[in-house]
Amino acid sequence: MKKKACRNCRLITTTKLCPNCKTSSLSDDWVGELIIVYPDKSKIAKIANITKPGKYAILVRG
């Protein structure tokens, strides 16, 4: 199944609904990946406003 990124929180998923923010606003057009394991300890997660562990797109278009 094709990976898609949520337009709201940028979480990468293969489902039709974002498991993080529960929206169906997903895009096929995204660039780069961030894998966040410990968001509370990660400086990158703080800069990217990520609060939950997961795989995130750096940029989501469309």
C-alpha positions as CSV (number, residue, x, y, z in Angstrom):
1,M,0.0,0.0,0.0
2,K,1.2,3.5,-0.8
3,K,2.5,5.8,2.0
4,K,0.6,9.0,2.5
5,A,1.3,12.0,4.8
6,C,-1.3,13.8,6.8
7,R,-1.7,17.4,5.8
8,N,-2.4,18.5,9.4
9,C,0.3,16.7,11.5
10,R,2.6,15.3,8.7
11,L,2.4,11.7,10.1
12,I,3.2,9.1,7.4
13,T,0.6,6.3,7.2
14,T,-0.8,3.6,4.9
15,T,-4.3,3.9,6.2
16,K,-7.1,6.1,4.8
17,L,-7.4,8.0,8.2
18,C,-4.6,9.6,10.1
19,P,-4.2,7.6,13.4
20,N,-2.7,10.7,15.0
21,C,-5.2,13.4,14.4
22,K,-8.1,11.3,13.0
23,T,-8.5,13.3,9.7
24,S,-8.8,12.0,6.2
25,S,-6.8,14.9,4.8
26,L,-3.8,12.8,3.4
27,S,-1.4,13.6,0.5
28,D,0.7,11.4,-1.8
29,D,3.0,14.4,-2.4
30,W,5.4,14.6,0.5
31,V,9.2,14.9,0.9
32,G,11.6,13.6,3.5
33,E,11.1,11.5,6.6
34,L,11.7,12.2,10.3
35,I,11.6,9.2,12.6
36,I,10.8,10.4,16.1
37,V,11.2,7.9,19.0
38,Y,11.4,10.1,22.1
39,P,9.6,13.4,21.2
40,D,10.0,14.8,24.7
41,K,13.8,14.4,24.5
42,S,14.3,15.4,20.8
43,K,15.3,18.9,19.8
44,I,14.2,18.2,16.2
45,A,10.7,17.1,17.5
46,K,10.4,20.4,19.4
47,I,11.4,22.4,16.3
48,A,8.9,20.5,14.2
49,N,6.2,20.7,16.8
50,I,5.9,16.8,17.1
51,T,4.6,15.5,20.3
52,K,4.0,11.8,19.5
53,P,6.4,9.1,18.4
54,G,6.2,8.1,14.7
55,K,7.4,8.6,11.2
56,Y,6.7,12.1,9.9
57,A,7.1,13.9,6.5
58,I,9.4,16.9,6.5
59,L,7.2,18.7,3.8
60,V,3.7,17.9,2.7
61,R,2.4,19.4,-0.5
62,G,-1.0,19.3,-2.1
